[in-house]
Amino acid sequence: MSLRIRPEQKALLARAAALKQTDLTTFVTRSALREAEAVVKAAECVSLSERDSLLVLDLLENPPPANARLRAAIADMPKPA
């Protein structure tokens, strides 16, 4: 992988790498991976408020009766062989 960055950006990254006592490649790789993991986690996780969490738990413990659309969808499902 190669990056095109301004000299002052490279100098800042090199300074930060030196302060972390690592080389530039390792510093950039670790930093990019940390950010990538955070982005993926944020995209894949759903955070609920306490109120919404309690609502979901209540619905799981006390599900409402199936309505006509749900019963029709269940009836249309293929039967296991």
TALIN-V221765 format. One record per residue. N is the residue number from 1. RES is the residue in three letters. SS is DSSP state (H for helix, E for strand, L for the rest). PHI is phi as a letter, one per 40 degrees, with the letter a starting at -180 (NA if undefined). Layout:
n: {N	N}
res: {RES	RES}
ss: {SS	SS}
phi: {PHI	PHI}
This chain:
n: {1	2	3	4	5	6	7	8	9	10	11	12	13	14	15	16	17	18	19	20	21	22	23	24	25	26	27	28	29	30	31	32	33	34	35	36	37	38	39	40	41	42	43	44	45	46	47	48	49	50	51	52	53	54	55	56	57	58	59	60	61	62	63	64	65	66	67	68	69	70	71	72	73	74	75	76	77	78	79	80	81}
res: {MET	SER	LEU	ARG	ILE	ARG	PRO	GLU	GLN	LYS	ALA	LEU	LEU	ALA	ARG	ALA	ALA	ALA	LEU	LYS	GLN	THR	ASP	LEU	THR	THR	PHE	VAL	THR	ARG	SER	ALA	LEU	ARG	GLU	ALA	GLU	ALA	VAL	VAL	LYS	ALA	ALA	GLU	CYS	VAL	SER	LEU	SER	GLU	ARG	ASP	SER	LEU	LEU	VAL	LEU	ASP	LEU	LEU	GLU	ASN	PRO	PRO	PRO	ALA	ASN	ALA	ARG	LEU	ARG	ALA	ALA	ILE	ALA	ASP	MET	PRO	LYS	PRO	ALA}
ss: {L	L	L	L	L	L	H	H	H	H	H	H	H	H	H	H	H	H	H	L	L	L	L	H	H	H	H	H	H	H	H	H	H	H	H	H	H	H	H	H	H	H	H	H	L	L	L	L	L	H	H	H	H	H	H	H	H	H	H	H	H	L	L	L	L	L	L	H	H	H	H	H	H	H	H	H	L	L	L	L	L}
phi: {NA	b	b	b	b	c	d	c	c	c	c	c	c	c	c	c	c	c	c	c	f	a	c	c	c	c	c	c	c	c	c	c	c	c	c	c	c	c	c	c	c	c	c	c	b	b	b	b	c	d	c	c	c	c	c	c	c	c	c	c	c	b	c	c	c	c	c	c	c	c	c	c	c	c	c	c	c	c	c	c	c}
